[in-house]
């Protein structure tokens, strides 16, 4: 193709790979024994029960656990045009993760620890990730005094639990792993509306804490005006656990980045933008500080709570102990996690050569650098970058940093 007048570069690529992953704690296949157990022998006539120390299994073992395997196919191409002033890279991939390592909760009757981090690991099912990654680099302007180039990348990924085996749904607090769905989707109740009066409370479907009739209704013990009516998705008259549904996906539909560099004579400017689109965040901070059911500090948003008919249609009443369980895991706390960030801005100026030559210096550049200058998002929390599981709980936001400096070459 040496005589073609279109491409400066044209390359096609394809690949296949199989790798293993054992990124779990060591010795997870064995039990952990705790020597601090206590066993109470029953009381007998004329005496009290006696206590004896015992050793018991604190964490269940799994002798069948093994590495998960990651199988990946990819294909792509690289192109260059106009003396490589425009270069394009496209990659498509399909990644299958088999025998995925994950924790599963165990029933209390096992007698072992119920702490989430002590749940045993198992190999379960198959997860598929497929998508496309695109990178475009351009030299937009190139003259004696002015230079401008940009780099743009965007990636789309689709995640799916293809097979889960005999375990069925795996649910842990907020996250659900279900065959046919993205991994770790949010699972809980859907908010319908705020009850405004007793007539509304005693319409169907009923909340579990609703009084049997109006005469026995107690606002401190029963579902009342100002409480949340959650949606009913199954048969029956009472909203229950069977009415929980998928509330959102913490996995973004796409991620993108843009870098641009400008220079005009002695002045240069560069910046980096980062964007994420299509993911959801569960705001645990709001769940803890908008519950209005305990005597702890609350967010200022609770000033807009329900205090009487028509006063609020989205913030429930303040009631100690929360008899209606308004604070349950629900889409009340699920928010849009999309954002655009100006990750970095750098501005520099090189002193004229006649000045630096007079000082017998090779060059002097004054610069300022700003990190995390601004974030554009609809998310109400401190920062939308909360991690892959999508739960915002005590996530410390990145600092906005201003730096000023001088580079001197001798």
JOSULWO-V879468 format. One record per helix or strand. SS is the DSSP state (2 for helix, 1 for strand). FROM is the first residue (numbers start at 1). TO is the last residue. Records with the same first field share a line. If there is no record, write none. Layout:
SS: FROM-TO + FROM-TO
This chain:
1: 7-21 + 32-41 + 44-44 + 47-47 + 50-59 + 68-81 + 86-103 + 121-142 + 146-163 + 170-172 + 175-177 + 185-189 + 191-194 + 206-206 + 228-230 + 238-238 + 245-248 + 254-264 + 267-277 + 280-283 + 330-330 + 334-336 + 339-350 + 363-377 + 391-392 + 401-409
2: 108-110 + 116-118 + 165-167 + 198-201 + 214-216 + 241-243 + 284-289 + 300-304 + 331-333 + 353-358
